[in-house]
Amino acid sequence: MRGEGIFNKDGPGPSQWPANATLLRESKEFYGPGFSDGDEYISRMGDGAENNGNAGTWLRAGINHHMTVVARQIASLPDSLAVDGRRRANSCSLPQQPTRRKSIRGT
């Protein structure tokens, strides 16, 4: 779902956000307010329980929702798709830092 640009001349500006939240909350794609903090925020905004918020709060809500979706998808992967313990441990290791060479100035 995408709203109108908030700086559009004669546009609704931020006042469109609660209406968009209501539309989203009533859609079959909405996961429900208990799914994530972002979904809870969207649900409250759709109820008109808060001010309109701002671009940052809406971005945080959307990112929080999507990160929760991905985290739950990864957590629910079957064990047969998980890498073995040794490869998993090696993939988490940081690469060794290269040896620092002296610069032309000698530092």
C-alpha positions in Angstrom: 0.0 0.0 0.0 1.3 3.4 -0.9 -0.2 6.8 0.0 0.1 10.1 -1.8 3.2 12.2 -1.4 2.8 14.4 1.7 4.1 17.5 0.0 1.8 17.2 -3.0 -0.1 20.5 -3.6 -3.7 20.2 -2.4 -2.9 16.6 -1.2 -4.0 15.1 2.1 -0.5 15.3 3.6 0.0 13.2 6.8 -3.8 13.2 7.5 -4.0 10.3 5.0 -2.0 7.9 7.3 -4.8 7.0 9.7 -7.1 6.2 6.8 -4.4 4.1 5.2 -3.9 2.3 8.5 -7.6 1.5 8.7 -7.6 0.2 5.1 -4.6 -2.0 5.9 -6.0 -3.2 9.1 -9.2 -4.3 7.4 -7.4 -6.1 4.6 -6.9 -9.9 4.6 -3.1 -9.3 4.4 -3.0 -7.7 7.8 -1.3 -10.0 10.3 -3.1 -8.5 13.4 -2.0 -6.2 16.1 -0.3 -9.0 18.1 2.1 -10.0 15.3 4.7 -7.2 15.9 5.2 -3.8 17.4 4.8 -2.3 13.9 1.4 -4.1 13.4 0.3 -2.8 16.8 1.2 0.7 15.8 -0.7 0.4 12.6 -3.7 -1.0 14.4 -3.7 1.9 17.0 -3.4 4.5 14.2 -6.3 2.9 12.4 -8.4 3.3 15.6 -7.5 7.0 15.7 -5.9 6.5 19.1 -2.9 8.7 18.3 -1.9 11.7 16.2 -0.9 11.1 12.6 2.7 10.2 13.4 5.4 11.1 11.0 7.3 9.5 8.1 9.8 8.1 10.6 7.2 6.4 12.8 5.6 4.9 9.7 8.9 3.6 8.4 9.7 2.1 11.7 6.3 0.3 11.8 6.8 -1.1 8.3 10.4 -2.2 8.8 9.5 -3.8 12.2 6.7 -5.7 10.5 8.9 -6.9 7.7 11.8 -7.9 9.9 9.4 -9.8 12.1 8.1 -11.7 9.1 11.6 -12.6 7.9 12.8 -13.6 11.4 9.8 -15.9 11.9 10.3 -17.4 8.4 14.0 -18.2 9.1 13.1 -19.6 12.6 10.6 -21.9 11.0 12.9 -23.4 8.4 13.1 -27.2 8.7 16.3 -28.6 10.1 17.0 -30.3 6.8 17.7 -26.8 5.3 19.9 -25.7 8.2 23.7 -25.8 7.6 25.8 -28.2 9.8 27.3 -26.7 13.0 30.8 -26.4 11.7 29.8 -24.5 8.6 27.5 -22.3 10.7 30.3 -21.5 13.1 32.7 -20.7 10.3 30.2 -18.4 8.6 29.9 -16.3 11.7 33.6 -15.8 12.0 34.9 -12.4 11.0 37.6 -12.5 8.3 41.1 -12.0 9.5 42.2 -8.4 9.2 45.0 -7.8 6.7 48.4 -6.9 7.9 48.7 -3.1 8.1 51.4 -1.7 5.8 53.2 1.5 6.5 52.2 4.4 4.4 54.5 6.5 2.4 54.8 8.8 5.4 56.0 6.0 7.6 52.9 5.8 9.8 
